[in-house]
Amino acid sequence: MALSASLAAAGALVALGSGTAGAATPGALTNTGTGKCLDVTDGSTADGTPAQMWTCYPGSQNQSWTLNSDGSLTAKGKCLDLAANGTANGTAVHLWTCYGSVASQKWRLTSAGDLVNTAANRCLDIKDNSSADGARLQIWDCAGTGNQKWSFSGAVDPTDPTNPPTGNNPDLGPNTVIFDPSMPASSIQSKLNSIFNQQQSNQFGSQRYAVLFKPGTYSADVNVGFYTQVAGLGLSPDAVNINGAVHAEADWFQGNATQNFWRDAENLSVTPNGGSDRWAVSQAAPYRRMHVRGNLKLDDGGWSSGGFISDSKIDGQIQSGSQQQFLTKNTQMGSWSGSNWNMVFVGDQGAPAQSFPTYTTVASAPVNREKPFLYVDDAGAWKVFVPAVQTNASATTWSGKTQAGSSLPLDDFYIAKPGASAADMNAALAAGKNLLITPGVYHLNQTLDVTRPDTVVLGMGLATLIPDNGITALTTADVDGIKIAGVLVDAGTTNSQTLMRIGPDGSSANHAANPVTLNDVFFRIGGATVGKATQSLVVNTSNTIIDHTWIWRADHGNGGTVGWNTNTADTGLVVNGQNVTAYGLFVEHYQKTQVIWNGNGGRTYFFQNELPYDPPNQSAWKNGNTNGYPAYKVGASVTGHEAWGLGSYAYFNVNPSVVEDHSFEVPQTSGVKFHDMVTVVLGGAGTISHIINSTGAAVTPSSNVAYLTTYP
């Protein structure tokens, strides 16, 4: 059926697609206002060739377009694309190598004849309303004008884009870019540059990307910006080799990496140009399953406030530079250089010996499960590998050994793409599916309810969940083995009591043999919008493993999204379950106690905290008769708890006279033990009177760092 007839019958939006070879019929795209055809300038197939309007010539290959079921619009083997991934009015339209799922290459034709780019949600538009041969194309707000109206003489591929194949040909959404070694290096580099240029300083934008490399060897400079995940698709990091760099820089902020958040590099091998790579980041920027065949630098000349490395192998030296604190876990390194306040090593080979201040070195991780990851097997089938639980683990899970775990076929997953609803995801969960949430921002009007044991919820490209109308974004039953990984929960504008709850209140089952795991699960209150939530993460299920989280009430952001009475939030983390273990616990700026730990048998390896910057005065930040609230509180009834490598910092820049009595509050009992604590006053703004309970030196503008090796 001709597309125009199909649209007239449906009276609705139609996704364009690639689907089965030969199913689509090419045809001309004619502007109904001018009667001229969309044309490839000079018939060129070079990347960047502009699209133009020209007198229609039936049979011309320059005017022969195919509307594909994956949303791409192709001519002469190239895709109609937006210059530099732009989405603004006036962005030029040109031809580019097709990348399967790049959002800027996706289009839909409406029943009204608008050709809409799905990344920009703007219409294909003839620039300056010109009717001349050679008129250029751009995107512009859809206005219903003649220079935005199109008819198509071909036929669309009938493959249903709402139910795409998985297995060897998954549809991973419009914001996933997949490279393979057969692609020209110049085309790969051009697309990498285009994504980075958009994301380099896009700190509170809505764009999300996953950049995936199939097994093989590449020459590429992979610069990783905000909300970008870069990952290899091998079962081992060494299956994908990047000759060049996979790096995070702070050039956009004059070398200051203290705001280099929300990015991810994993499952790659890198042979860096010049012998050293750089990962200059702060919070929510995991570096997992990486093999660097050289040195790794963790700063870019200015301050940096990270960070997290896990399950990686650095052949040379890790150089921490200006990093204020850092957790390195289950990693092999040639050596480590550098220290500031709080460097923690758990289960590492080649780490510095215990020497506090400032090195805290623990021989092994008592219980751990690494993050699930996508890979492509030797037969080309896409799968998710789920690592096994490890006890008393040191070094990597993969170097020189076969990693323990199991593989799940992608057919076991519901693949959520932008536009998927909470009802869609809940229906899939109820049907026994796992969730693979592709890059995008998902508004939820109902809570995602995970009830089946061993369910995997895996986000890609910092997939973001926003709970609307004050709901909880995600809850779980008190069952074994749920894995939640790679998602950012961003509070909505109506206050949520809780953003994520692991297990219902009163959960009591023992899950020691198959614990629930949270890997790279992040929370944000404000910054992008005016978020509000009383508590961010509540863990009721016993034996849960928290493997890297940043729980953040924003101290900066888009205009009007941050303030003492604006992005309100009491507490970041509440732990009620027994025997919960946390690695890499970053919790910052909440208005009351940052962490409340009520369950017995808890363990924390690395804690980083900044107190709220913005108490307007002491009376606004007072807990009964006590000045301020602790950063980390162990409940009065707890008899067993242990923590290593903890830092809490004050920067009361709104009112520097504000005082916190103590950063850590614990019951006085022999089973509660804290090791290697540091408190700091930043920028001369504020005072912390004690480190833990009434013990430890005060930090003030004139004496700004204090350490305590053990308590009691």
C-alpha positions as CSV (number, residue, x, y, z in Angstrom):
1,M,0.0,0.0,0.0
2,A,1.3,3.5,-0.8
3,L,2.3,5.4,2.4
4,S,0.0,8.3,1.6
5,A,-3.0,6.0,1.3
6,S,-2.0,4.1,4.5
7,L,-1.7,7.4,6.4
8,A,-5.0,8.6,5.2
9,A,-6.6,5.4,6.4
10,A,-4.9,5.4,9.7
11,G,-5.1,9.2,10.5
12,A,-2.2,8.8,12.9
13,L,1.6,9.0,13.2
14,V,3.5,6.3,11.3
15,A,7.0,5.3,12.3
16,L,9.3,4.9,9.3
17,G,11.5,1.8,9.1
18,S,14.2,-0.4,7.7
19,G,12.9,-3.9,8.6
20,T,13.2,-6.8,6.2
21,A,15.3,-6.3,3.1
22,G,13.2,-5.6,0.0
23,A,10.0,-4.9,2.0
24,A,10.1,-1.2,1.5
25,T,9.7,0.5,-1.9
26,P,11.7,3.7,-2.6
27,G,10.0,6.7,-3.9
28,A,10.2,10.5,-4.2
29,L,9.5,12.9,-1.3
30,T,7.7,15.9,-2.9
31,N,7.1,19.1,-1.1
32,T,3.4,19.9,-1.7
33,G,4.0,23.6,-1.4
34,T,6.5,23.9,-4.2
35,G,6.0,20.7,-6.2
36,K,9.8,20.0,-6.0
37,C,11.6,16.9,-4.7
38,L,14.0,16.2,-1.9
39,D,17.3,15.7,-3.6
40,V,20.9,14.7,-2.8
41,T,23.1,17.6,-3.8
42,D,25.3,16.6,-6.8
43,G,24.5,13.0,-6.1
44,S,27.4,12.9,-3.6
45,T,27.6,10.1,-1.1
46,A,30.2,11.9,1.1
47,D,29.2,12.4,4.8
48,G,27.9,16.0,5.2
49,T,26.4,16.3,1.7
50,P,23.5,18.8,2.1
51,A,20.0,17.9,1.2
52,Q,18.4,20.3,-1.2
53,M,15.2,20.8,-3.2
54,W,15.2,20.3,-7.0
55,T,12.9,19.9,-9.9
56,C,11.5,16.4,-9.8
57,Y,13.0,13.9,-12.3
58,P,11.2,10.6,-12.2
59,G,13.7,7.7,-11.8
60,S,16.5,9.9,-10.5
61,Q,18.6,8.1,-7.9
62,N,19.3,11.5,-6.2
63,Q,15.6,11.7,-5.4
64,S,14.9,8.1,-4.5
65,W,14.3,7.8,-0.8
66,T,13.4,4.8,1.4
67,L,11.3,5.1,4.6
68,N,12.5,2.4,6.9
69,S,10.8,0.8,9.9
70,D,13.6,1.8,12.3
71,G,12.8,5.4,11.5
72,S,15.6,6.1,9.2
73,L,15.2,7.9,5.8
74,T,17.8,6.8,3.3
75,A,19.0,7.7,-0.2
76,K,22.1,6.4,-2.0
77,G,22.9,4.3,1.1
78,K,23.1,7.3,3.4
79,C,20.8,8.6,6.1
80,L,19.1,11.9,6.3
81,D,20.6,13.4,9.5
82,L,20.8,16.6,11.6
83,A,24.2,18.4,11.5
84,A,26.2,18.0,14.7
85,N,23.2,16.2,16.3
86,G,21.6,19.6,16.6
87,T,18.0,19.9,17.7
88,A,17.5,23.7,17.5
89,N,15.5,25.6,15.0
90,G,17.6,26.2,11.9
91,T,19.7,23.1,12.3
92,A,20.9,22.0,8.8
93,V,19.9,18.7,7.3
94,H,22.5,16.6,5.5
95,L,23.4,13.0,4.5
96,W,25.5,10.8,6.8
97,T,26.6,7.3,7.3
98,C,23.7,5.3,8.9
99,Y,24.2,4.2,12.5
100,G,21.1,2.2,13.1
101,S,19.7,3.9,16.2
102,V,21.1,7.5,16.3
103,A,18.2,9.8,17.2
104,S,19.1,12.5,14.8
105,Q,18.6,10.0,11.9
106,K,15.0,9.1,12.9
107,W,11.9,10.6,11.2
108,R,8.2,10.1,11.1
109,L,5.6,11.2,8.5
110,T,2.3,12.3,9.9
111,S,-1.1,12.0,8.4
112,A,-1.0,15.8,8.0
113,G,2.2,15.5,5.8
114,D,4.7,16.7,8.3
115,L,8.1,14.9,8.2
116,V,9.2,15.1,11.9
117,N,12.6,14.4,13.3
118,T,12.1,12.4,16.4
119,A,15.2,13.7,18.2
120,A,14.2,17.4,17.8
121,N,10.5,17.0,17.5
122,R,10.7,19.6,14.7
123,C,9.7,19.5,11.1
124,L,11.7,19.2,7.9
125,D,11.5,22.7,6.5
126,I,12.6,24.4,3.3
127,K,14.9,27.2,4.4
128,D,13.5,30.8,3.8
129,N,10.4,29.2,2.2
130,S,12.3,29.2,-1.1
131,S,10.9,27.5,-4.2
132,A,14.2,27.7,-6.1
133,D,16.3,24.7,-7.3
134,G,19.1,24.3,-4.7
135,A,17.1,25.5,-1.7
136,R,18.5,24.0,1.5
137,L,16.7,22.1,4.2
138,Q,16.6,22.6,7.9
139,I,14.4,21.7,10.9
140,W,11.9,24.2,12.4
141,D,9.0,24.2,14.8
142,C,6.1,22.5,13.0
143,A,3.8,25.3,11.8
144,G,1.6,23.7,9.1
145,T,3.1,25.8,6.4
146,G,3.5,24.7,2.8
147,N,7.3,24.5,3.0
148,Q,6.9,21.8,5.7
149,K,4.3,19.5,3.8
150,W,5.4,16.3,2.1
151,S,4.0,13.4,0.1
152,F,5.7,10.1,-0.6
153,S,5.3,8.0,-3.7
154,G,6.9,4.8,-2.4
155,A,5.8,2.2,0.1
156,V,6.8,1.8,3.8
157,D,8.3,-1.4,5.2
158,P,5.4,-3.1,7.0
159,T,7.7,-4.5,9.8
160,D,6.0,-3.5,13.1
161,P,8.4,-1.1,14.8
162,T,6.6,-1.5,18.2
163,N,7.6,-5.1,18.4
164,P,11.1,-5.3,17.1
165,P,13.3,-8.4,16.9
166,T,15.8,-9.1,19.6
167,G,18.3,-11.9,19.4
168,N,20.8,-11.0,16.7
169,N,19.1,-7.7,15.7
170,P,17.9,-5.8,18.8
171,D,16.3,-2.4,18.6
172,L,18.0,-0.5,21.4
173,G,16.2,2.7,20.9
174,P,17.0,6.0,19.1
175,N,19.8,7.0,21.5
176,T,22.0,4.0,21.2
177,V,24.9,4.0,18.8
178,I,26.5,0.7,17.8
179,F,29.9,0.5,16.1
180,D,31.6,-2.5,14.5
181,P,35.1,-2.7,13.2
182,S,34.1,-2.8,9.5
183,M,32.9,0.9,9.7
184,P,35.3,3.6,8.5
185,A,37.4,5.0,11.4
186,S,36.6,8.5,10.1
187,S,32.9,7.9,10.3
188,I,33.1,6.5,13.8
189,Q,35.2,9.4,14.9
190,S,32.8,11.9,13.4
191,K,29.8,10.4,15.2
192,L,31.8,10.3,18.5
193,N,32.7,13.9,18.1
194,S,29.2,14.9,17.3
195,I,27.8,13.2,20.5
196,F,30.6,14.7,22.7
197,N,30.2,18.2,21.3
198,Q,26.5,18.1,22.3
199,Q,27.2,16.5,25.7
200,Q,30.4,18.1,26.8
201,S,28.8,20.7,29.0
202,N,25.2,19.5,28.9
203,Q,25.0,19.0,32.7
204,F,21.3,19.3,33.2
205,G,20.0,18.4,29.7
206,S,17.6,15.7,28.7
207,Q,19.7,13.9,26.1
208,R,21.0,10.4,26.9
209,Y,23.4,8.2,24.9
210,A,24.9,4.7,24.9
211,V,27.8,4.2,22.6
212,L,28.5,0.5,22.1
213,F,31.5,-1.2,20.4
214,K,31.2,-4.7,19.0
215,P,34.2,-6.9,19.5
216,G,37.3,-6.0,17.5
217,T,40.0,-3.3,17.3
218,Y,39.3,0.4,16.7
219,S,41.4,3.5,16.4
220,A,39.4,6.2,18.1
221,D,39.5,9.2,20.5
222,V,36.4,8.5,22.7
223,N,35.8,11.7,24.8
224,V,32.9,10.9,27.2
225,G,30.5,13.7,28.1
226,F,27.5,14.0,30.3
227,Y,24.9,11.3,30.3
228,T,27.0,9.1,28.0
229,Q,27.8,5.5,28.5
230,V,30.6,4.0,26.5
231,A,30.9,0.2,26.6
232,G,32.4,-2.8,24.8
233,L,30.2,-5.6,23.7
234,G,32.6,-8.5,24.5
235,L,32.4,-11.0,27.2
236,S,35.8,-9.8,28.3
237,P,37.1,-6.2,28.2
238,D,39.9,-7.4,26.0
239,A,37.4,-8.4,23.3
240,V,37.2,-4.7,22.3
241,N,40.5,-2.8,21.9
242,I,40.6,1.0,21.5
243,N,43.8,2.4,20.2
244,G,43.7,6.0,21.2
245,A,41.7,7.1,24.3
246,V,38.6,6.6,26.3
247,H,38.7,9.6,28.5
248,A,36.9,12.3,30.5
249,E,38.3,15.8,30.5
250,A,37.3,19.0,32.3
251,D,38.1,21.5,29.5
252,W,34.6,22.9,29.6
253,F,35.1,24.0,33.2
254,Q,38.7,25.2,32.9
255,G,40.2,22.0,34.2
256,N,38.0,21.8,37.2
257,A,36.5,18.3,37.3
258,T,34.3,18.8,40.4
259,Q,31.2,18.9,38.2
260,N,32.1,16.0,35.8
261,F,29.2,13.8,36.8
262,W,26.9,11.2,35.2
263,R,29.0,9.3,32.6
264,D,30.2,5.8,32.4
265,A,33.0,3.8,30.8
266,E,33.0,0.0,31.0
267,N,34.1,-3.3,29.4
268,L,36.8,-1.9,27.1
269,S,40.5,-2.3,26.6
270,V,42.4,0.9,25.9
271,T,45.9,1.3,24.5
272,P,46.3,5.1,25.1
273,N,48.3,7.4,22.9
274,G,51.3,8.6,24.7
275,G,51.0,5.9,27.3
276,S,48.4,7.5,29.6
277,D,44.6,8.0,29.6
278,R,42.6,10.3,31.7
279,W,39.4,9.9,33.7
280,A,38.9,13.3,35.4
281,V,35.6,12.9,37.1
282,S,33.7,13.4,40.3
283,Q,30.5,11.6,41.4
284,A,28.3,9.2,39.4
285,A,31.0,8.4,36.8
286,P,31.8,4.7,37.2
287,Y,34.8,3.2,35.5
288,R,34.1,-0.6,35.4
289,R,35.7,-3.6,33.8
290,M,38.3,-1.5,32.0
291,H,41.8,-2.6,30.9
292,V,44.2,0.3,30.4
293,R,47.4,-0.8,28.8
294,G,49.3,2.2,30.3
295,N,48.7,4.8,33.0
296,L,45.5,6.4,34.2
297,K,45.3,10.0,35.4
298,L,42.3,11.0,37.5
299,D,42.4,14.8,37.3
300,D,42.8,17.5,34.7
301,G,44.9,20.0,36.5
302,G,42.1,21.6,38.6
303,W,40.2,20.1,41.5
304,S,38.4,16.8,41.2
305,S,36.1,15.1,43.7
306,G,35.5,11.5,42.7
307,G,35.2,8.7,42.2
308,F,34.8,5.0,41.6
309,I,36.8,2.3,39.8
310,S,35.8,-1.4,40.0
311,D,36.8,-4.7,38.4
312,S,39.5,-3.1,36.3
313,K,43.1,-3.7,35.3
314,I,45.5,-0.7,35.0
315,D,48.8,-2.0,33.7
316,G,50.7,1.1,34.7
317,Q,50.2,3.6,37.4
318,I,47.0,5.2,38.6
319,Q,47.7,8.9,39.4
320,S,45.1,10.5,41.6
321,G,46.4,14.0,41.3
322,S,43.9,16.5,42.9
323,Q,41.3,13.9,43.7
324,Q,39.9,14.7,47.2
325,Q,38.7,11.1,47.7
326,F,38.4,7.9,45.6
327,L,37.3,4.3,46.0
328,T,39.1,1.6,44.0
329,K,37.6,-1.9,44.3
330,N,38.6,-5.3,43.1
331,T,41.1,-3.8,40.7
332,Q,44.7,-4.7,39.6
333,M,47.1,-1.8,39.2
334,G,50.8,-1.5,38.5
335,S,51.0,1.1,41.3
336,W,49.2,4.1,42.8
337,S,50.5,7.7,43.1
338,G,48.8,10.5,45.0
339,S,46.7,11.2,48.0
340,N,44.5,13.9,49.6
341,W,41.8,13.2,52.2
342,N,40.3,9.8,51.8
343,M,41.6,7.2,49.4
344,V,40.0,3.8,49.9
345,F,41.1,0.4,48.4
346,V,39.0,-2.7,48.8
347,G,40.2,-6.1,47.3
348,D,42.8,-4.5,45.1
349,Q,46.2,-5.8,43.9
350,G,49.0,-3.2,43.8
351,A,47.3,-0.7,46.1
352,P,49.2,1.2,48.7
353,A,49.6,-0.3,52.1
354,Q,47.3,0.8,54.9
355,S,48.5,4.2,56.1
356,F,45.9,6.6,57.4
357,P,45.8,9.5,56.7
358,T,45.1,9.1,53.9
359,Y,45.1,5.5,52.6
360,T,42.5,3.0,53.8
361,T,43.4,-0.5,52.5
362,V,41.1,-3.5,53.0
363,A,42.4,-6.9,51.7
364,S,39.1,-8.2,50.2
365,A,35.5,-7.4,49.5
366,P,33.5,-9.6,51.9
367,V,30.5,-10.0,49.6
368,N,30.2,-8.6,46.1
369,R,28.3,-8.9,42.8
370,E,29.5,-6.9,39.8
371,K,27.1,-5.1,37.5
372,P,25.3,-7.0,34.7
373,F,26.3,-6.0,31.2
374,L,25.4,-6.4,27.5
375,Y,27.5,-8.5,25.2
376,V,27.4,-10.1,21.8
377,D,28.5,-13.8,21.6
378,D,30.5,-15.5,18.9
379,A,27.3,-16.3,17.0
380,G,26.2,-12.7,17.0
381,A,23.5,-13.2,19.6
382,W,22.9,-10.3,22.1
383,K,22.8,-11.3,25.7
384,V,23.1,-9.9,29.2
385,F,25.8,-11.4,31.5
386,V,24.9,-11.5,35.2
387,P,28.0,-11.9,37.4
388,A,27.9,-14.4,40.3
389,V,28.1,-13.4,43.9
390,Q,31.7,-13.4,45.2
391,T,32.9,-13.7,48.8
392,N,36.2,-12.4,50.1
393,A,37.0,-11.3,46.6
394,S,40.2,-9.6,45.5
395,A,41.4,-8.5,42.0
396,T,39.2,-8.6,38.9
397,T,36.5,-11.1,38.0
398,W,37.9,-11.6,34.5
399,S,41.6,-11.1,34.1
400,G,43.3,-14.5,33.6
401,K,40.2,-16.4,34.6
402,T,36.7,-17.3,33.4
403,Q,34.2,-15.0,35.0
404,A,31.6,-16.8,37.1
405,G,28.0,-16.0,36.3
406,S,25.2,-16.7,33.8
407,S,24.0,-15.3,30.5
408,L,20.4,-14.3,29.7
409,P,19.2,-14.1,26.1
410,L,17.9,-10.7,25.1
411,D,14.5,-12.3,24.4
412,D,14.1,-12.5,28.2
413,F,14.0,-8.7,28.4
414,Y,11.4,-6.1,27.6
415,I,13.4,-3.4,25.8
416,A,12.0,0.0,27.0
417,K,12.6,2.8,24.6
418,P,11.7,6.5,25.0
419,G,8.0,6.8,25.1
420,A,7.5,3.5,26.9
421,S,5.0,3.9,29.8
422,A,5.2,2.6,33.3
423,A,2.2,0.4,32.5
424,D,4.2,-1.1,29.6
425,M,7.1,-1.9,31.9
426,N,4.9,-3.3,34.6
427,A,3.1,-5.5,32.2
428,A,6.4,-6.9,31.0
429,L,7.6,-7.5,34.6
430,A,4.3,-9.2,35.5
431,A,4.8,-11.5,32.5
432,G,8.2,-12.6,33.8
433,K,10.4,-10.3,31.7
434,N,13.5,-8.5,32.8
435,L,13.8,-4.8,31.8
436,L,16.5,-3.2,29.6
437,I,15.9,0.5,29.7
438,T,17.5,2.3,26.8
439,P,18.9,5.8,27.0
440,G,16.2,8.4,27.6
441,V,14.1,10.2,30.2
442,Y,11.0,8.3,31.4
443,H,8.2,9.9,33.3
444,L,6.4,7.4,35.5
445,N,2.7,7.8,36.4
446,Q,2.8,4.5,38.3
447,T,5.4,2.7,40.4
448,L,7.6,0.1,38.7
449,D,6.9,-3.0,40.8
450,V,9.6,-5.7,40.8
451,T,8.3,-8.8,42.5
452,R,10.0,-11.8,40.7
453,P,13.2,-13.3,42.2
454,D,16.3,-12.7,40.1
455,T,14.7,-10.0,37.9
456,V,17.3,-7.8,36.2
457,V,16.5,-4.1,35.6
458,L,19.4,-2.7,33.6
459,G,19.6,0.9,32.4
460,M,21.7,2.1,29.5
461,G,23.1,5.6,29.0
462,L,22.1,6.9,32.4
463,A,18.4,6.1,31.7
464,T,16.4,8.5,33.9
465,L,13.2,7.7,35.8
466,I,11.1,10.6,36.9
467,P,8.2,9.8,39.3
468,D,5.3,12.1,38.7
469,N,2.6,13.1,41.1
470,G,4.5,12.1,44.2
471,I,4.8,8.4,43.6
472,T,7.7,6.1,44.3
473,A,9.7,5.3,41.2
474,L,10.5,1.7,41.9
475,T,9.7,-0.9,44.6
476,T,10.7,-4.5,45.1
477,A,9.3,-7.5,46.9
478,D,11.4,-9.2,49.7
479,V,12.8,-11.8,47.3
480,D,16.1,-13.2,46.3
481,G,18.5,-11.9,43.7
482,I,17.0,-8.8,42.1
483,K,19.6,-6.7,40.3
484,I,19.0,-3.0,39.6
485,A,21.8,-1.2,37.7
486,G,22.6,1.9,35.6
487,V,19.6,4.1,36.4
488,L,19.2,7.7,37.6
489,V,16.1,8.5,39.6
490,D,15.3,12.2,39.3
491,A,12.7,13.5,41.8
492,G,9.5,15.0,40.3
493,T,8.1,18.4,41.2
494,T,5.5,16.9,43.6
495,N,7.1,15.6,46.7
496,S,7.7,11.8,46.9
497,Q,7.9,10.2,50.3
498,T,10.5,7.8,48.9
499,L,12.1,7.5,45.4
500,M,13.1,3.8,45.6
501,R,12.2,1.2,48.2
502,I,14.0,-2.1,48.3
503,G,11.7,-4.6,50.1
504,P,8.5,-3.6,51.9
505,D,8.5,-2.4,55.4
506,G,9.1,-5.2,57.8
507,S,11.0,-7.4,55.4
508,S,12.7,-10.2,57.3
509,A,13.8,-12.9,54.9
510,N,17.5,-14.0,54.7
511,H,19.0,-13.4,51.3
512,A,22.7,-14.2,52.1
513,A,23.0,-16.9,49.4
514,N,21.5,-14.6,46.6
515,P,21.4,-11.0,47.7
516,V,19.7,-8.1,46.0
517,T,22.3,-5.8,44.3
518,L,22.2,-2.2,43.3
519,N,25.0,-1.2,40.9
520,D,25.5,2.4,39.8
521,V,22.0,3.5,40.9
522,F,21.9,7.3,41.3
523,F,19.4,9.8,42.8
524,R,18.9,13.5,42.3
525,I,16.8,16.1,44.0
526,G,16.7,19.3,41.9
527,G,19.2,20.7,39.4
528,A,17.3,19.8,36.2
529,T,13.9,20.6,37.6
530,V,12.4,21.5,41.0
531,G,12.6,18.0,42.5
532,K,11.3,17.1,46.0
533,A,11.5,13.9,48.0
534,T,11.5,13.2,51.7
535,Q,13.8,10.1,51.4
536,S,15.6,8.9,48.3
537,L,16.5,5.3,48.9
538,V,15.1,3.0,51.6
539,V,16.6,-0.5,51.9
540,N,14.4,-2.9,53.9
541,T,15.7,-6.2,52.4
542,S,18.4,-7.9,54.3
543,N,21.8,-8.7,52.8
544,T,21.4,-6.1,50.0
545,I,24.6,-5.0,48.3
546,I,24.9,-1.3,47.4
547,D,27.7,-1.2,44.8
548,H,28.2,2.5,44.1
549,T,25.5,5.2,44.4
550,W,25.4,9.0,44.4
551,I,22.4,10.3,46.3
552,W,22.4,14.0,45.7
553,R,20.3,17.0,46.7
554,A,21.5,19.5,44.1
555,D,23.6,22.4,45.3
556,H,23.5,24.0,41.7
557,G,21.5,23.6,38.6
558,N,19.1,25.2,36.1
559,G,17.7,28.6,37.3
560,G,15.1,28.3,40.0
561,T,15.7,24.6,40.7
562,V,17.8,24.9,43.9
563,G,17.2,26.5,47.3
564,W,16.5,25.7,50.9
565,N,12.8,25.9,50.4
566,T,12.9,24.7,46.7
567,N,14.5,21.3,46.2
568,T,13.5,20.0,49.6
569,A,14.7,16.6,50.9
570,D,15.3,15.2,54.4
571,T,17.4,12.1,54.1
572,G,19.3,10.3,51.3
573,L,19.6,6.7,52.5
574,V,17.7,4.7,55.2
575,V,18.8,1.2,55.8
576,N,16.4,-1.0,57.9
577,G,17.6,-4.4,56.6
578,Q,20.1,-6.6,58.3
579,N,23.6,-7.3,57.0
580,V,23.5,-4.7,54.3
581,T,26.9,-3.9,52.6
582,A,27.7,-0.7,50.8
583,Y,30.7,0.1,48.6
584,G,31.1,3.6,47.3
585,L,28.4,5.5,49.3
586,F,28.2,9.1,48.1
587,V,25.4,11.1,49.8
588,E,25.3,14.9,49.8
589,H,23.4,18.1,50.8
590,Y,20.3,16.6,52.4
591,Q,18.6,18.9,54.9
592,K,18.5,16.5,57.8
593,T,20.5,13.3,58.5
594,Q,22.1,12.2,55.3
595,V,22.3,8.4,56.1
596,I,20.3,6.6,58.8
597,W,21.3,3.0,59.4
598,N,18.9,1.1,61.6
599,G,19.8,-2.5,60.6
600,N,22.3,-4.7,62.4
601,G,25.4,-6.1,60.8
602,G,25.8,-3.3,58.3
603,R,29.2,-2.5,56.6
604,T,30.2,0.5,54.6
605,Y,33.4,0.7,52.6
606,F,34.0,4.4,51.6
607,F,31.6,7.2,52.4
608,Q,31.8,10.7,50.9
609,N,29.5,13.5,52.1
610,E,29.1,17.2,51.8
611,L,26.6,18.7,54.2
612,P,24.0,21.1,52.8
613,Y,25.5,24.3,51.6
614,D,22.4,26.4,52.2
615,P,21.1,26.5,55.7
616,P,20.0,30.1,56.0
617,N,20.8,30.2,59.7
618,Q,21.4,27.9,62.7
619,S,17.8,27.8,63.9
620,A,16.8,26.4,60.4
621,W,19.3,23.6,60.8
622,K,19.0,22.4,64.3
623,N,18.1,18.9,65.6
624,G,16.4,19.6,68.9
625,N,19.1,21.2,71.0
626,T,21.9,19.9,68.7
627,N,23.5,22.1,66.1
628,G,22.9,20.6,62.7
629,Y,22.3,16.9,61.8
630,P,24.9,14.1,61.4
631,A,26.0,13.0,58.0
632,Y,25.9,9.3,59.0
633,K,23.9,8.0,61.9
634,V,23.8,4.4,63.2
635,G,20.5,3.8,65.1
636,A,20.6,3.6,68.9
637,S,19.4,0.0,69.0
638,V,22.1,-1.3,66.6
639,T,24.7,-3.6,68.2
640,G,26.8,-4.4,65.2
641,H,28.1,-2.1,62.4
642,E,31.5,-1.4,60.9
643,A,32.7,1.3,58.4
644,W,36.0,2.1,56.7
645,G,37.1,5.3,55.0
646,L,34.6,8.1,55.7
647,G,34.7,11.8,54.9
648,S,32.3,14.6,55.7
649,Y,32.8,18.2,54.5
650,A,31.2,21.5,55.4
651,Y,30.7,24.4,53.1
652,F,28.0,26.6,54.5
653,N,28.3,29.3,51.9
654,V,24.9,30.9,52.5
655,N,25.7,31.5,56.2
656,P,29.3,30.6,57.2
657,S,28.4,31.0,60.9
658,V,26.4,27.7,60.8
659,V,27.8,24.9,63.0
660,E,27.4,21.1,62.9
661,D,28.0,19.4,66.2
662,H,29.3,16.1,64.8
663,S,29.4,14.4,61.4
664,F,29.0,10.8,62.7
665,E,26.6,9.6,65.4
666,V,26.8,6.0,66.7
667,P,25.7,4.1,69.8
668,Q,28.4,3.5,72.3
669,T,28.9,-0.3,72.0
670,S,31.9,-2.5,71.2
671,G,30.2,-3.9,68.1
672,V,29.9,-0.6,66.3
673,K,33.4,0.3,64.9
674,F,34.5,3.1,62.6
675,H,37.9,3.3,60.9
676,D,39.6,6.2,59.2
677,M,37.4,9.3,59.3
678,V,38.1,12.8,58.1
679,T,36.2,16.0,58.4
680,V,36.9,19.2,56.4
681,V,35.7,22.8,56.2
682,L,35.8,24.0,52.6
683,G,36.4,27.6,51.6
684,G,36.4,28.9,55.2
685,A,32.6,28.5,55.4
686,G,31.4,26.8,58.6
687,T,32.4,24.7,61.6
688,I,32.2,21.0,62.5
689,S,32.7,20.7,66.3
690,H,33.5,16.9,66.5
691,I,34.1,14.0,64.1
692,I,32.1,11.3,65.8
693,N,29.8,11.8,68.8
694,S,31.9,14.0,71.1
695,T,35.2,12.7,69.9
696,G,37.6,14.2,67.4
697,A,39.0,17.7,66.8
698,A,36.9,20.6,65.5
699,V,37.4,21.8,62.0
700,T,37.1,25.6,61.5
701,P,38.0,28.2,58.9
702,S,41.5,28.4,60.5
703,S,42.0,24.7,61.1
704,N,40.1,23.0,58.3
705,V,41.0,19.2,58.3
706,A,40.8,16.7,61.1
707,Y,41.4,12.9,61.1
708,L,40.4,10.1,63.5
709,T,41.8,6.6,62.9
710,T,39.5,4.5,65.0
711,Y,36.4,4.7,67.1
712,P,35.8,3.6,69.8
